[in-house]
């Protein structure tokens, strides 16, 4: 049975850790032209108390392919991808769930749930829910399916209070919301809205990949300024703010302290 460290080892070679700093959206860590928020976050209802992406997911690159393929392929390949992405979430949450809780103003999260798929039929078999409820140790005992997609025809790229509904009433519990990808944030913000309407307390989100297009504006230069390998000891919330990338696109190497969480093993 592979360990979390073994399953995530290759991801450290291509994951790109977001940092706070000048020219970075204060909500979703998208790159901006000096504004506090990116265009999408500036024009979307903000219902989440905090959000942290584990990595940038660059279109047509390795993490993007993994996040697309784990829910679309089948056979041994998809089994491996789901184990690896579960390990990525496990390793990150062990080290940094507390960082996200502090950003949301709470001591911890009593409940964990996933953002439903935009397709009601597909949501019934979405692999992320099984990963969070069965495979990932830090979330397994706190997971509950709290949300479902409504019949509303709300656009997937726009915020809507009618997009999701809670499956039961809540009593001010803090909720950790998990999704695989953040693009505009409208889906996660809509999910947070439904949870708060049902009585949730603070709601914070962790996503595996914050989607970016390398060709957009200065994204390529900014992404090249993130040196590897991925530092599991730091997250977007606890890492020192990164200065704007220089024209050479490089910064100094990052240290990588040992990760005790890598010894855990998935129940595959």
Secondary structure, DSSP 8 states (H G I E B T S, - for coil): --BHHHHHTGGGGT-B-----TTB-TTT--B-SS-SS-HHHHTS----SEEEEEEEEETTSHHHHHHHHTTT--SHHHHHHHHHHHHHHHHHHHHHHHHHHHHHTSS--SEEEE---SSHHHHTT-HHHHIIIII-HHHHTTB---EEE-S----TTS--TTSEEESS---S--EEEEEEEESSSHHHHHHHHHHHHTT---EEEEEEEEEE-TTSTTHHHHHHTS-SS--TT--TTTS-------TT-----------GGGG-B---
